[in-house]
């Protein structure tokens, strides 16, 4: 849950300008003007239309691999060979 400091942290539906539902490490590592544009100007649907960067792609791959290891009880070698 966000600690609401002022009206700027309210969602657009509540009269503020924030369009995200959470803060992530990648959000916090953005420069302030890029963060403002991405999360106060663009909507979630518009952000989904942005091209993926390498961190997003590899983060998704690692997340899927970890889920396969946990859910399907696979070893790292089995995941790397594509067993599921």
Steps between C-alpha positions, in 0.01 A plus 500: 500500500624847419554749777290790377696820549272732305244521224764414239504142635128452444398309191347687209160357596541660846599839357878459512745422222644157583406222254680199653383270777841437655863615503766265365880515510509580129266796559716631781814480283356727230601862482221721643384654172476159330316356801255792498429455130459123528280495812322836507452577131460156340224260597566132574371411151737752339795366704427148373546629144859610572769271361652256748858553614755229581433521875130429443572211263761332720298567816208316345725209397650469848156523661364226276804279564464540877130422478573186298759392758259552790169386350625211287784407738760519222875542528677793339639264235149374415370854465794598277431197277134602468345216700164580653 
